[in-house]
Amino acid sequence: MNRQTVITEALDLLDEVGLDSVSTRRLARRLGVEQPSLYWYFRTKKDLLTAMAEAAMAPHAAAPLPEPGEDWHAWFLENTRSLRRTLLMRRDGARLHAGSTPTADLDRLRRKMEFLVTSGVPERHAQMAMLAAGRFTVGSVLEEQAEAALGDTADLPPDVPAIGHESAFEAGLALIVGGLAPYVNAQGLSFGSGDSRPVPGTPSDRREEAASTKTGRR
């Protein structure tokens, strides 16, 4: 037995019984060892859950990092979708991930931030957009997995439209990215097309409109 074996078995146990029923006693029985043996690898259950959360995020952590010149808009969408797919791979994946600190992923996070800033996204806006997208995704998956755990839900009234989890996620994600876009275009940038025309209503658009008025050009 080694540390990786313990984590792998713990994740399999999670898929079988759910997060509330994962215990070191149950895991030890599954591994065929005495419970104190696990303390050699993890001093507390919290340490075990942290390691499980990190391992569960492996598919997302293995996704390719953005390349220089890549379309920031398309990358942001795919990066957030990758997070959602990964959280859904494990039972209670969002609950396991929520509140964890991705210390092993900090270098990747820095490189993602550098890419967004290099692409023209203001640093503060890039930070907040990544944070908002991450929390929105975790919350969306929490709702989806909670509903799945409860089974059938009550029928909606006839005047309330049924909206699927994926459709709701995509709509919310589009709003986050759409809300970020004007700040990028205000710097004369676009979604990777090289188009430097200002977006209506942004500071650069208003400056151009003022200049056009002075010269009689509309």
C-alpha positions, -999 to +999 in steps of 0.1 A: +000+000+000+012+035-008-002+071-007-016+069-043-033+036-036-051+051-006-062+082-026-075+060-055-095+037-032-108+067-014-121+082-046-137+049-056-154+048-022-166+083-027-183+073-060-199+043-042-212+059-010-211+097-014-190+123+005-211+121+037-203+084+041-166+085+034-147+077+066-112+066+075-127+035+092-146+025+061-116+032+039-093+011+061-118-018+059-118-014+021-080-015+020-078-045+044-058-026+069-062-012+104-075+024+106-043+037+123-023+026+093-038+054+073-023+080+096+011+071+081-001+088+049-027+113+061-027+127+097-063+138+095-094+132+075-091+168+062-057+160+048-072+129+030-101+150+016-076+176+004-056+150-014-087+135-029-099+169-042-065+175-059-065+140-075-101+144-086-091+176-105-064+157-125-084+158-159-088+195-157-052+200-145-040+180-175-058+202-201-034+221-224-024+256-213-033+284-236-008+293-263+004+328-271-020+344-297-048+320-289-083+335-288-089+344-252-126+342-256-127+307-269-101+296-243-120+310-214-152+292-224-134+258-229-114+262-196-146+267-177-163+239-194-134+216-186-138+225-149-174+215-151-168+182-169-142+173-143-164+181-113-191+160-128-168+129-131-170+122-094-200+117-072-202+149-050-173+162-070-184+198-065-187+194-027-153+177-025-138+206-044-156+235-027-133+253-003-102+234-013-070+254-021-054+243-054-018+247-042-005+221-067-021+241-095-008+276-087+017+277-115-009+268-140-032+295-126-004+320-130+002+311-166-035+313-173-036+348-158-006+358-178-022+347-210-054+367-203-034+398-194-012+394-225-044+391-245-055+425-233-077+416-204-070+441-175-054+422-147-080+429-121-108+420-144-090+388-154-087+378-117-123+385-110-136+368-141-116+336-134-129+337-098-165+343-108-164+316-135-149+291-110-175+298-083-203+299-108-192+265-121-189+249-087-223+262-077-239+250-109-225+215-104-235+215-067-271+221-078-269+194-105-254+168-083-278+176-054-308+172-077-294+139-090-290+126-054-326+135-045-340+117-075-373+128-091-383+163-082-417+179-082-433+189-115-429+226-123-461+247-128-471+250-165-459+287-167-424+279-154-401+267-182-379+237-176-342+246-181-316+219-183-285+221-162-262+224-192-283+250-209-284+271-177-246+267-173-239+278-208-262+308-205-245+320-173-210+314-187-219+334-218-230+363-196-197+362-176-176+363-208-199+388-225-195+411-194-157+409-196-155+415-234-161+453-234-131+459-211-109+440-235-122+458-266-119+491-248-081+487-252-085+482-290-085+445-289-109+419-301-116+382-298-083+373-316-094+386-350-071+416-351-101+439-354-093+471-335-127+488-340-140+501-306-171+485-291-201+509-289-204+525-255-168+519-244-144+548-237-126+543-270-159+545-289-168+577-272-135+592-280-138+583-316-174+597-317-162+630-302-134+632-328-158+625-356-182+652-344-154+678-345-144+669-380-179+665-393-173+628-399-201+604-388 
